Amino acid sequence: RDRPHNPLPLAHLRAPVSFMHATARISPRLVFLLSSAAALSSCRANSAANRGQPTTGCRTRTVSRGVRMAGTASGEDAQLCDSEGSTKNPYYRHDGVRITHDPYAPNMASKYGSPGNTDSEGFDPYADSVGAGIYSGTVRRRPGDGSVVIGEQYQNHNPRPGPVYSGGGYTPVSRAIAAFKAEAGRSGGAAATTLAKLLDAHPDLVNDVATGGALPLHTCGMSRDNQHAAAYLISRGADVAGLDTYGYTPLDRMASNNLPVGAQALLDAGADPKGNGGAMKTARQAEASSVITVLKAQPKRAEDKIVASVTVFSEVHPEIEGQYSPRDGAVTIPTGFADVCKQNGWAVESTWRRLNGGEGGVWFAHESNPSYVYFNGADDSWWIDGPNGLGVYKAPGLPWAPPGGSIAWSALDGGTHRPTLAIFRRL
């Protein structure tokens, strides 16, 4: 039996009151992000896994509003699998997905609690589920520029530094994703959903960063209902190749949780089934038969699903905000790039040929000023250069996929501010 749902203690609310009094100096968008933890606290509830030790399967914890979040052990808590993805003592979740760690290893109870006594916001090794503290939850942000605070992650479940949980439960986007399937089935369709309305008001939330480094498409890969929001998010500019702090792409998440609808949506939008070590390996380890079928039918990246446009959001550097359209680097060189070359005595064309490494030689030009976005083949990074041709932000990435999430980027002036990008593909 599940334990009764209890209100979350107010001690877990961490949104400073001062955030709410900064509207004169902070934009409505930033106030929305900084206050989301407090604004959502009233609709959160605790939940827990079933009591007792399971034999052949585990139940997935049901969290507030019926969101079902399936997780996996990682780092020091993950049991290594052999080449076939097997474990010495295999356990399975209620949905048939194999748990690739031993839930009853000695370190599990000491770190996460005994069965029925785990933290509802953390990792439940017995149900193989995670709460908002670990994945898809609200994160701390700096009041000055809205950037995500990076530090120790909840329960140190992932020993790598990552977005710090703010205590506000699941993000507004995560909740909207969970409701999308049911809402889209009513009159009005996808356009009338909470997710659509949220993105209409705040379009940069399409690649909003949550705990675990999860972007919205990663959250789609965490439950059967959530996967149905993937195609819509992609149409609004979601990043199909983004990495969370566990090193997972959205396709990896779909594979780990056997979500074929979401996996197909990602492949149809150009996600790479062989990228990041290959989603097939993850699917086989999880015995995700439905996703294995999808991956076998589409083993290569659909290279015709190219980036049709990019939108950059940056409150600190409004000059680079706006829409960017693709240009053929074999025909056109950014004027700002040419100006910088001339100022430094560099040969423009040869320098451009040496540095421009975007797939097909493509770069992206701002709609109304000389700012541009391009992939620098010399350092395997995407650069956003301002109207004067000088770099503003850079991010490591793939030549066919500009990163969307802010934590992938770094400011070249050393600041903590970072942009968010919406990536629109030719579907």
Disulfide bonds with the S-S distance in Angstrom:
none
